[in-house]
């Protein structure tokens, strides 16, 4: 039976404390059916995009381009579908554009050996300029009414569940997920045992880009069209969800799907809870999120160190016992 690690308990404990605190502070308003629907709706985009970034984080890298990729693919796909009078072309167009951006990043990181942080920061700045230029030329564009059905709960929620289930399967039961965690644990060792590290790096950035396209579709159907604020700070929100959920910056075995869900819901609960108790000012919300992120990252890191020391002690004790028995 697998022993429960302390570092895996931290995100659950943090989520429960945050949820219980705001439930009590709001006088139970947190638990209303209407508010719970809002929590789910506000968490969807962060979770969907975060599921793609998790594969990158598992390798010990980061993708800070997802927010601008959402904007870029969303704005271009909307314009293309309207110009061609083909509303449903929006979906394949958004996915193709966002995947292409992810592929370019993956090639740069893998083949040119540029750090993922610097590469994705450069893409964030550069593509945001392109998006702003495009928006000034074409302005705000609205989706065709035929696409409104995608925003209905009986369509949107099953789509969200399906995306989450597929990503969970890929992460837990395929080589893409296993190899990504292995690279995060020790890239040199992974390479020595035959893991195609370069291909895996390209694959996860491609996947992260693809999920940014899914996030763009969810964003577009939620707001009804493209705007000049699409994807703003989404990359920070996704990164916070991943690390607030207890994934270490080194990735590896600490990366798990449920941690993205816990982190995303925790952030949404904080923002929503502060609004319910009349403290919705952005500076208060951002300060609280920052403090909690630091505390939970510290707790997760300390727990990981403690688990590692315990594993070493157990290994030494086992070896000593085996030596004495002989």
KAHU-V866127 format. One record per backbone hydrogen bond with DSSP energy under -1.0 kcal/mol. CO is the residue of the C=O (numbers start at 1). NH is the residue of the N-H. If there is no record, write none. Layout:
BEGIN
co: [CO CO]
nh: [NH NH]
END
This chain:
BEGIN
co: [6 9 10 11 12 13 14 15 16 17 18 19 20 21 22 23 24 26 28 29 32 33 34 35 36 37 38 39 40 43 44 45 46 47 49 50 53 54 56 57 58 65 66 67 68 69 70 71 72 73 74 75 76 77 78 79 80 81 86 87 89 90 91 92 93 94 95 96 97 98 99 100 101 102 103 104 105 106 107 107 108 115 116 117 118 119 120 121 122 123 124 125 126 127 128 129 130 131 132 133 134 135 141 144 145 147 148 149 152 152 153 155 156 157 158 159 160 161 162 163 164 165 166 167 168 169 170 174 175 176 177 178 179 180 181 182 186 187 188 189 190 191 195 196 197 198 199 200 201 202 203 204 205 206 207 208 209 210 211 212 213 214 215 216 217 218 219 220 224 227 229 231 233 234 235 236 237 238 239 240 241 242 243 248 251 252 257 257 258 259 260 261 262 263 264 265 266 267 268 269 270 271 272 273 274 275 281 282 283 284 285 286 287 288 289 290 291 292 293 294 295 296 297 298 299 300 301 302 303 304 305 306 307 308 309 310 311 312 313 314 315 316 317 318 319 320 321]
nh: [10 13 14 15 16 17 18 19 20 21 22 23 24 25 26 28 27 29 31 32 36 37 38 39 40 41 42 43 44 47 48 49 50 51 53 54 57 58 61 60 252 69 70 71 72 73 74 75 76 77 78 79 80 81 82 83 84 86 89 90 93 94 95 96 97 98 99 100 101 102 103 104 105 106 107 108 109 110 111 112 114 119 120 121 122 123 124 125 126 127 128 129 130 131 132 133 134 135 136 137 138 139 226 147 148 150 151 152 155 156 157 159 160 161 162 163 164 165 166 167 168 169 170 171 172 173 177 178 179 180 181 182 183 184 185 186 190 191 192 193 195 194 197 200 201 202 203 204 205 206 207 208 209 210 211 212 213 214 215 216 217 218 219 220 221 222 223 224 143 230 232 234 237 238 239 240 241 242 243 244 245 247 246 251 254 255 260 261 262 263 264 265 266 267 268 269 270 271 272 273 274 275 276 277 279 278 285 286 287 288 289 290 291 292 293 294 295 296 297 298 299 300 301 302 303 304 305 306 307 308 309 310 311 312 313 314 315 316 317 318 319 320 321 322 323 324 325]
END
